[in-house]
Amino acid sequence: MSEDDPFEGLDVPDDPTADLDRATQALTVRTEERRFGKKMVVVEGFEAGSELKELASDLKSALGTGGTVKENHIEVQGDHESRVRDLLRERGYDVDS
């Protein structure tokens, strides 16, 4: 007789604690003005080992803009601060007001 997995068929993530990890990180979102008056949204406060490249890719796709990951922070091109805050909250992150 084979034992059935009680979680089979349920939508349980591979790492159920990932959402908890996100909620415990207090992120800071700010807009900087770069050369030639270009705006850049900077997201800081990530813990080491965070999936920054995946998150940055999601943000850039959702906003239709460019950006990069540098030294444990994400930079998104353009004046999208309020939208970045909303997108991070939708993904379970704690974002400063």
N, CA, C and O atoms as CSV, one atom per row, in Angstrom:
chain,resi,resn,atom,element,x,y,z
A,1,MET,N,N,0.832,-1.173,0.000
A,1,MET,CA,C,0.000,0.000,0.000
A,1,MET,C,C,0.890,1.254,0.000
A,1,MET,O,O,1.761,1.378,0.860
A,2,SER,N,N,0.693,2.160,-0.922
A,2,SER,CA,C,1.527,3.358,-1.000
A,2,SER,C,C,0.908,4.481,-0.175
A,2,SER,O,O,-0.312,4.614,-0.071
A,3,GLU,N,N,1.791,5.278,0.402
A,3,GLU,CA,C,1.316,6.411,1.186
A,3,GLU,C,C,1.154,7.608,0.262
A,3,GLU,O,O,2.025,7.893,-0.561
A,4,ASP,N,N,0.042,8.300,0.404
A,4,ASP,CA,C,-0.214,9.480,-0.411
A,4,ASP,C,C,0.323,10.715,0.283
A,4,ASP,O,O,0.305,10.817,1.510
A,5,ASP,N,N,0.802,11.652,-0.524
A,5,ASP,CA,C,1.276,12.925,0.004
A,5,ASP,C,C,0.056,13.793,0.302
A,5,ASP,O,O,-0.717,14.087,-0.610
A,6,PRO,N,N,-0.139,14.213,1.558
A,6,PRO,CA,C,-1.327,15.016,1.879
A,6,PRO,C,C,-1.330,16.386,1.210
A,6,PRO,O,O,-2.373,17.034,1.121
A,7,PHE,N,N,-0.154,16.833,0.734
A,7,PHE,CA,C,-0.064,18.144,0.087
A,7,PHE,C,C,-0.130,18.052,-1.430
A,7,PHE,O,O,-0.048,19.069,-2.118
A,8,GLU,N,N,-0.276,16.851,-1.952
A,8,GLU,CA,C,-0.341,16.666,-3.395
A,8,GLU,C,C,-1.579,17.363,-3.956
A,8,GLU,O,O,-2.680,17.223,-3.422
A,9,GLY,N,N,-1.389,18.092,-5.006
A,9,GLY,CA,C,-2.500,18.788,-5.647
A,9,GLY,C,C,-2.770,20.165,-5.072
A,9,GLY,O,O,-3.546,20.933,-5.642
A,10,LEU,N,N,-2.139,20.491,-3.946
A,10,LEU,CA,C,-2.309,21.817,-3.366
A,10,LEU,C,C,-1.265,22.763,-3.937
A,10,LEU,O,O,-0.174,22.343,-4.322
A,11,ASP,N,N,-1.607,24.035,-3.987
A,11,ASP,CA,C,-0.680,25.036,-4.501
A,11,ASP,C,C,0.189,25.529,-3.358
A,11,ASP,O,O,-0.004,26.636,-2.854
A,12,VAL,N,N,1.156,24.700,-2.946
A,12,VAL,CA,C,2.075,25.033,-1.865
A,12,VAL,C,C,3.422,25.370,-2.497
A,12,VAL,O,O,3.972,24.564,-3.247
A,13,PRO,N,N,3.966,26.571,-2.196
A,13,PRO,CA,C,5.255,26.942,-2.791
A,13,PRO,C,C,6.368,26.035,-2.294
A,13,PRO,O,O,6.257,25.412,-1.238
A,14,ASP,N,N,7.453,25.971,-3.080
A,14,ASP,CA,C,8.611,25.163,-2.692
A,14,ASP,C,C,9.156,25.594,-1.339
A,14,ASP,O,O,9.550,24.757,-0.527
A,15,ASP,N,N,9.178,26.902,-1.098
A,15,ASP,CA,C,9.660,27.434,0.172
A,15,ASP,C,C,8.550,28.262,0.815
A,15,ASP,O,O,8.436,29.458,0.544
A,16,PRO,N,N,7.736,27.641,1.660
A,16,PRO,CA,C,6.606,28.367,2.252
A,16,PRO,C,C,7.026,29.508,3.170
A,16,PRO,O,O,6.194,30.351,3.507
A,17,THR,N,N,8.298,29.563,3.587
A,17,THR,CA,C,8.753,30.655,4.443
A,17,THR,C,C,9.204,31.877,3.645
A,17,THR,O,O,9.541,32.903,4.236
A,18,ALA,N,N,9.218,31.787,2.329
A,18,ALA,CA,C,9.680,32.898,1.497
A,18,ALA,C,C,8.827,34.145,1.713
A,18,ALA,O,O,9.366,35.250,1.775
A,19,ASP,N,N,7.516,33.993,1.828
A,19,ASP,CA,C,6.651,35.141,2.075
A,19,ASP,C,C,6.972,35.791,3.410
A,19,ASP,O,O,6.948,37.016,3.530
A,20,LEU,N,N,7.271,34.973,4.416
A,20,LEU,CA,C,7.632,35.494,5.726
A,20,LEU,C,C,8.922,36.289,5.639
A,20,LEU,O,O,9.033,37.359,6.238
A,21,ASP,N,N,9.901,35.778,4.900
A,21,ASP,CA,C,11.165,36.491,4.721
A,21,ASP,C,C,10.938,37.854,4.080
A,21,ASP,O,O,11.563,38.840,4.471
A,22,ARG,N,N,10.055,37.909,3.108
A,22,ARG,CA,C,9.760,39.178,2.438
A,22,ARG,C,C,9.155,40.176,3.408
A,22,ARG,O,O,9.536,41.346,3.420
A,23,ALA,N,N,8.222,39.722,4.214
A,23,ALA,CA,C,7.500,40.613,5.119
A,23,ALA,C,C,8.398,41.174,6.214
A,23,ALA,O,O,8.098,42.234,6.764
A,24,THR,N,N,9.487,40.496,6.543
A,24,THR,CA,C,10.368,40.975,7.606
A,24,THR,C,C,11.406,41.964,7.098
A,24,THR,O,O,12.098,42.586,7.903
A,25,GLN,N,N,11.534,42.127,5.789
A,25,GLN,CA,C,12.474,43.090,5.224
A,25,GLN,C,C,11.782,44.442,5.085
A,25,GLN,O,O,10.756,44.545,4.414
A,26,ALA,N,N,12.330,45.472,5.709
A,26,ALA,CA,C,11.771,46.814,5.591
A,26,ALA,C,C,12.512,47.527,4.457
A,26,ALA,O,O,13.680,47.889,4.596
A,27,LEU,N,N,11.826,47.720,3.348
A,27,LEU,CA,C,12.457,48.318,2.170
A,27,LEU,C,C,12.263,49.824,2.143
A,27,LEU,O,O,11.251,50.344,2.612
A,28,THR,N,N,13.237,50.507,1.593
A,28,THR,CA,C,13.184,51.945,1.382
A,28,THR,C,C,13.150,52.197,-0.116
A,28,THR,O,O,13.961,51.651,-0.865
A,29,VAL,N,N,12.207,53.027,-0.548
A,29,VAL,CA,C,12.083,53.365,-1.970
A,29,VAL,C,C,12.225,54.879,-2.100
A,29,VAL,O,O,11.510,55.632,-1.439
A,30,ARG,N,N,13.146,55.323,-2.949
A,30,ARG,CA,C,13.335,56.746,-3.158
A,30,ARG,C,C,13.672,57.029,-4.612
A,30,ARG,O,O,14.119,56.145,-5.343
A,31,THR,N,N,13.452,58.264,-5.020
A,31,THR,CA,C,13.767,58.675,-6.383
A,31,THR,C,C,14.987,59.588,-6.353
A,31,THR,O,O,15.057,60.527,-5.561
A,32,GLU,N,N,15.942,59.298,-7.226
A,32,GLU,CA,C,17.131,60.134,-7.387
A,32,GLU,C,C,17.094,60.760,-8.762
A,32,GLU,O,O,16.555,60.185,-9.707
A,33,GLU,N,N,17.672,61.942,-8.864
A,33,GLU,CA,C,17.810,62.570,-10.178
A,33,GLU,C,C,19.247,62.376,-10.626
A,33,GLU,O,O,20.182,62.742,-9.913
A,34,ARG,N,N,19.420,61.812,-11.787
A,34,ARG,CA,C,20.752,61.526,-12.324
A,34,ARG,C,C,21.114,62.566,-13.374
A,34,ARG,O,O,20.451,63.593,-13.515
A,35,ARG,N,N,22.163,62.280,-14.094
A,35,ARG,CA,C,22.621,63.222,-15.118
A,35,ARG,C,C,21.516,63.522,-16.126
A,35,ARG,O,O,20.678,62.673,-16.433
A,36,PHE,N,N,21.538,64.729,-16.622
A,36,PHE,CA,C,20.598,65.197,-17.639
A,36,PHE,C,C,19.153,65.164,-17.145
A,36,PHE,O,O,18.228,65.092,-17.954
A,37,GLY,N,N,18.946,65.214,-15.816
A,37,GLY,CA,C,17.600,65.270,-15.254
A,37,GLY,C,C,16.842,63.959,-15.284
A,37,GLY,O,O,15.632,63.950,-15.058
A,38,LYS,N,N,17.512,62.857,-15.554
A,38,LYS,CA,C,16.850,61.541,-15.610
A,38,LYS,C,C,16.539,61.063,-14.198
A,38,LYS,O,O,17.364,61.207,-13.296
A,39,LYS,N,N,15.349,60.495,-14.003
A,39,LYS,CA,C,14.915,59.967,-12.705
A,39,LYS,C,C,15.275,58.489,-12.601
A,39,LYS,O,O,15.252,57.756,-13.590
A,40,MET,N,N,15.611,58.063,-11.368
A,40,MET,CA,C,15.943,56.668,-11.086
A,40,MET,C,C,15.333,56.327,-9.731
A,40,MET,O,O,15.576,57.021,-8.744
A,41,VAL,N,N,14.543,55.260,-9.686
A,41,VAL,CA,C,13.970,54.787,-8.426
A,41,VAL,C,C,14.926,53.756,-7.837
A,41,VAL,O,O,15.316,52.803,-8.511
A,42,VAL,N,N,15.302,53.955,-6.571
A,42,VAL,CA,C,16.237,53.063,-5.884
A,42,VAL,C,C,15.485,52.357,-4.761
A,42,VAL,O,O,14.846,52.999,-3.928
A,43,VAL,N,N,15.569,51.017,-4.750
A,43,VAL,CA,C,14.929,50.198,-3.719
A,43,VAL,C,C,16.036,49.553,-2.898
A,43,VAL,O,O,16.840,48.784,-3.426
A,44,GLU,N,N,16.079,49.872,-1.591
A,44,GLU,CA,C,17.128,49.371,-0.706
A,44,GLU,C,C,16.514,48.653,0.492
A,44,GLU,O,O,15.317,48.768,0.753
A,45,GLY,N,N,17.354,47.908,1.217
A,45,GLY,CA,C,16.925,47.248,2.443
A,45,GLY,C,C,16.771,45.749,2.320
A,45,GLY,O,O,16.228,45.103,3.216
A,46,PHE,N,N,17.243,45.189,1.220
A,46,PHE,CA,C,17.145,43.742,1.022
A,46,PHE,C,C,18.183,43.025,1.865
A,46,PHE,O,O,19.298,43.512,2.051
A,47,GLU,N,N,17.803,41.863,2.371
A,47,GLU,CA,C,18.744,41.027,3.103
A,47,GLU,C,C,19.594,40.263,2.098
A,47,GLU,O,O,19.186,40.040,0.958
A,48,ALA,N,N,20.775,39.868,2.537
A,48,ALA,CA,C,21.657,39.097,1.669
A,48,ALA,C,C,20.963,37.808,1.256
A,48,ALA,O,O,20.262,37.193,2.060
A,49,GLY,N,N,21.151,37.403,0.031
A,49,GLY,CA,C,20.556,36.168,-0.464
A,49,GLY,C,C,19.176,36.356,-1.064
A,49,GLY,O,O,18.566,35.386,-1.516
A,50,SER,N,N,18.670,37.576,-1.079
A,50,SER,CA,C,17.370,37.832,-1.694
A,50,SER,C,C,17.467,37.613,-3.201
A,50,SER,O,O,18.538,37.755,-3.790
A,51,GLU,N,N,16.359,37.273,-3.807
A,51,GLU,CA,C,16.304,37.045,-5.251
A,51,GLU,C,C,16.146,38.381,-5.981
A,51,GLU,O,O,15.116,38.638,-6.605
A,52,LEU,N,N,17.163,39.215,-5.898
A,52,LEU,CA,C,17.073,40.562,-6.458
A,52,LEU,C,C,16.925,40.571,-7.962
A,52,LEU,O,O,16.152,41.364,-8.500
A,53,LYS,N,N,17.647,39.711,-8.652
A,53,LYS,CA,C,17.586,39.721,-10.120
A,53,LYS,C,C,16.186,39.372,-10.615
A,53,LYS,O,O,15.686,39.990,-11.555
A,54,GLU,N,N,15.554,38.386,-9.987
A,54,GLU,CA,C,14.192,38.009,-10.385
A,54,GLU,C,C,13.214,39.135,-10.088
A,54,GLU,O,O,12.374,39.460,-10.927
A,55,LEU,N,N,13.311,39.737,-8.901
A,55,LEU,CA,C,12.420,40.828,-8.536
A,55,LEU,C,C,12.635,42.029,-9.450
A,55,LEU,O,O,11.668,42.643,-9.902
A,56,ALA,N,N,13.882,42.367,-9.725
A,56,ALA,CA,C,14.170,43.490,-10.620
A,56,ALA,C,C,13.584,43.240,-11.997
A,56,ALA,O,O,13.025,44.148,-12.611
A,57,SER,N,N,13.707,42.018,-12.484
A,57,SER,CA,C,13.147,41.665,-13.786
A,57,SER,C,C,11.627,41.822,-13.783
A,57,SER,O,O,11.053,42.344,-14.739
A,58,ASP,N,N,10.975,41.372,-12.707
A,58,ASP,CA,C,9.518,41.525,-12.590
A,58,ASP,C,C,9.112,42.995,-12.600
A,58,ASP,O,O,8.171,43.382,-13.294
A,59,LEU,N,N,9.829,43.815,-11.823
A,59,LEU,CA,C,9.510,45.241,-11.758
A,59,LEU,C,C,9.699,45.910,-13.113
A,59,LEU,O,O,8.846,46.680,-13.556
A,60,LYS,N,N,10.809,45.617,-13.765
A,60,LYS,CA,C,11.077,46.224,-15.073
A,60,LYS,C,C,10.027,45.817,-16.095
A,60,LYS,O,O,9.597,46.641,-16.901
A,61,SER,N,N,9.611,44.562,-16.072
A,61,SER,CA,C,8.586,44.096,-17.015
A,61,SER,C,C,7.248,44.774,-16.744
A,61,SER,O,O,6.559,45.198,-17.672
A,62,ALA,N,N,6.888,44.871,-15.471
A,62,ALA,CA,C,5.606,45.477,-15.109
A,62,ALA,C,C,5.560,46.960,-15.475
A,62,ALA,O,O,4.500,47.492,-15.805
A,63,LEU,N,N,6.709,47.618,-15.415
A,63,LEU,CA,C,6.763,49.053,-15.685
A,63,LEU,C,C,7.163,49.380,-17.120
A,63,LEU,O,O,7.019,50.522,-17.558
A,64,GLY,N,N,7.658,48.403,-17.844
A,64,GLY,CA,C,8.085,48.638,-19.218
A,64,GLY,C,C,9.282,49.565,-19.289
A,64,GLY,O,O,9.345,50.452,-20.140
A,65,THR,N,N,10.230,49.355,-18.389
A,65,THR,CA,C,11.393,50.228,-18.325
A,65,THR,C,C,12.652,49.415,-18.045
A,65,THR,O,O,12.585,48.200,-17.855
A,66,GLY,N,N,13.779,50.080,-18.023
A,66,GLY,CA,C,15.041,49.416,-17.741
A,66,GLY,C,C,15.433,49.566,-16.289
A,66,GLY,O,O,14.759,50.244,-15.513
A,67,GLY,N,N,16.520,48.933,-15.934
A,67,GLY,CA,C,17.019,49.023,-14.568
A,67,GLY,C,C,18.137,48.031,-14.361
A,67,GLY,O,O,18.556,47.344,-15.293
A,68,THR,N,N,18.622,47.957,-13.127
A,68,THR,CA,C,19.736,47.074,-12.811
A,68,THR,C,C,19.725,46.703,-11.335
A,68,THR,O,O,18.984,47.276,-10.536
A,69,VAL,N,N,20.566,45.729,-10.991
A,69,VAL,CA,C,20.792,45.342,-9.596
A,69,VAL,C,C,22.234,45.676,-9.273
A,69,VAL,O,O,23.152,45.263,-9.980
A,70,LYS,N,N,22.427,46.433,-8.190
A,70,LYS,CA,C,23.779,46.809,-7.757
A,70,LYS,C,C,23.864,46.697,-6.247
A,70,LYS,O,O,22.994,47.200,-5.536
A,71,GLU,N,N,24.909,46.038,-5.749
A,71,GLU,CA,C,25.237,46.017,-4.324
A,71,GLU,C,C,24.016,45.931,-3.398
A,71,GLU,O,O,23.828,46.808,-2.555
A,72,ASN,N,N,23.205,44.915,-3.537
A,72,ASN,CA,C,22.028,44.675,-2.697
A,72,ASN,C,C,20.940,45.744,-2.799
A,72,ASN,O,O,20.191,45.951,-1.844
A,73,HIS,N,N,20.844,46.419,-3.931
A,73,HIS,CA,C,19.696,47.286,-4.174
A,73,HIS,C,C,19.315,47.231,-5.653
A,73,HIS,O,O,20.100,46.819,-6.506
A,74,ILE,N,N,18.097,47.656,-5.921
A,74,ILE,CA,C,17.561,47.645,-7.287
A,74,ILE,C,C,17.400,49.086,-7.748
A,74,ILE,O,O,16.936,49.941,-6.993
A,75,GLU,N,N,17.784,49.346,-8.984
A,75,GLU,CA,C,17.580,50.655,-9.597
A,75,GLU,C,C,16.673,50.481,-10.801
A,75,GLU,O,O,16.931,49.649,-11.670
A,76,VAL,N,N,15.602,51.276,-10.847
A,76,VAL,CA,C,14.639,51.219,-11.946
A,76,VAL,C,C,14.603,52.593,-12.599
A,76,VAL,O,O,14.445,53.610,-11.923
A,77,GLN,N,N,14.751,52.614,-13.909
A,77,GLN,CA,C,14.769,53.876,-14.642
A,77,GLN,C,C,13.386,54.502,-14.697
A,77,GLN,O,O,12.383,53.812,-14.879
A,78,GLY,N,N,13.348,55.814,-14.538
A,78,GLY,CA,C,12.098,56.546,-14.682
A,78,GLY,C,C,11.527,57.007,-13.352
A,78,GLY,O,O,12.031,56.655,-12.286
A,79,ASP,N,N,10.477,57.792,-13.434
A,79,ASP,CA,C,9.815,58.355,-12.257
A,79,ASP,C,C,8.619,57.469,-11.892
A,79,ASP,O,O,7.470,57.839,-12.131
A,80,HIS,N,N,8.899,56.296,-11.313
A,80,HIS,CA,C,7.876,55.293,-11.038
A,80,HIS,C,C,7.783,54.946,-9.554
A,80,HIS,O,O,7.369,53.839,-9.210
A,81,GLU,N,N,8.157,55.863,-8.675
A,81,GLU,CA,C,8.252,55.539,-7.248
A,81,GLU,C,C,6.959,54.979,-6.667
A,81,GLU,O,O,6.988,53.950,-5.992
A,82,SER,N,N,5.836,55.628,-6.913
A,82,SER,CA,C,4.582,55.143,-6.311
A,82,SER,C,C,4.183,53.777,-6.867
A,82,SER,O,O,3.683,52.930,-6.127
A,83,ARG,N,N,4.395,53.562,-8.139
A,83,ARG,CA,C,4.058,52.270,-8.758
A,83,ARG,C,C,4.983,51.157,-8.240
A,83,ARG,O,O,4.533,50.033,-8.016
A,84,VAL,N,N,6.275,51.468,-8.050
A,84,VAL,CA,C,7.214,50.485,-7.498
A,84,VAL,C,C,6.777,50.092,-6.094
A,84,VAL,O,O,6.798,48.911,-5.748
A,85,ARG,N,N,6.381,51.071,-5.278
A,85,ARG,CA,C,5.886,50.772,-3.925
A,85,ARG,C,C,4.696,49.812,-3.988
A,85,ARG,O,O,4.645,48.825,-3.254
A,86,ASP,N,N,3.746,50.110,-4.865
A,86,ASP,CA,C,2.555,49.250,-5.003
A,86,ASP,C,C,2.935,47.839,-5.434
A,86,ASP,O,O,2.425,46.863,-4.884
A,87,LEU,N,N,3.820,47.729,-6.405
A,87,LEU,CA,C,4.230,46.410,-6.900
A,87,LEU,C,C,4.940,45.599,-5.817
A,87,LEU,O,O,4.726,44.393,-5.701
A,88,LEU,N,N,5.784,46.262,-5.026
A,88,LEU,CA,C,6.478,45.558,-3.942
A,88,LEU,C,C,5.492,45.082,-2.879
A,88,LEU,O,O,5.609,43.962,-2.381
A,89,ARG,N,N,4.528,45.922,-2.534
A,89,ARG,CA,C,3.508,45.523,-1.548
A,89,ARG,C,C,2.690,44.343,-2.062
A,89,ARG,O,O,2.368,43.431,-1.300
A,90,GLU,N,N,2.353,44.356,-3.346
A,90,GLU,CA,C,1.605,43.243,-3.939
A,90,GLU,C,C,2.381,41.933,-3.827
A,90,GLU,O,O,1.786,40.858,-3.753
A,91,ARG,N,N,3.704,42.026,-3.815
A,91,ARG,CA,C,4.556,40.834,-3.732
A,91,ARG,C,C,4.904,40.469,-2.293
A,91,ARG,O,O,5.707,39.565,-2.058
A,92,GLY,N,N,4.300,41.172,-1.320
A,92,GLY,CA,C,4.462,40.808,0.083
A,92,GLY,C,C,5.572,41.515,0.845
A,92,GLY,O,O,5.890,41.126,1.968
A,93,TYR,N,N,6.162,42.537,0.262
A,93,TYR,CA,C,7.246,43.256,0.944
A,93,TYR,C,C,6.693,44.365,1.808
A,93,TYR,O,O,5.651,44.938,1.490
A,94,ASP,N,N,7.382,44.680,2.908
A,94,ASP,CA,C,7.057,45.802,3.775
A,94,ASP,C,C,7.822,47.001,3.249
A,94,ASP,O,O,9.053,47.008,3.253
A,95,VAL,N,N,7.092,48.024,2.793
A,95,VAL,CA,C,7.709,49.188,2.174
A,95,VAL,C,C,7.437,50.405,3.035
A,95,VAL,O,O,6.319,50.593,3.514
A,96,ASP,N,N,8.469,51.247,3.236
A,96,ASP,CA,C,8.292,52.458,4.026
A,96,ASP,C,C,7.236,53.359,3.394
A,96,ASP,O,O,6.967,53.272,2.196
A,97,SER,N,N,6.653,54.208,4.197
A,97,SER,CA,C,5.558,55.069,3.709
A,97,SER,C,C,6.049,56.259,2.950
A,97,SER,O,O,5.247,57.068,2.483
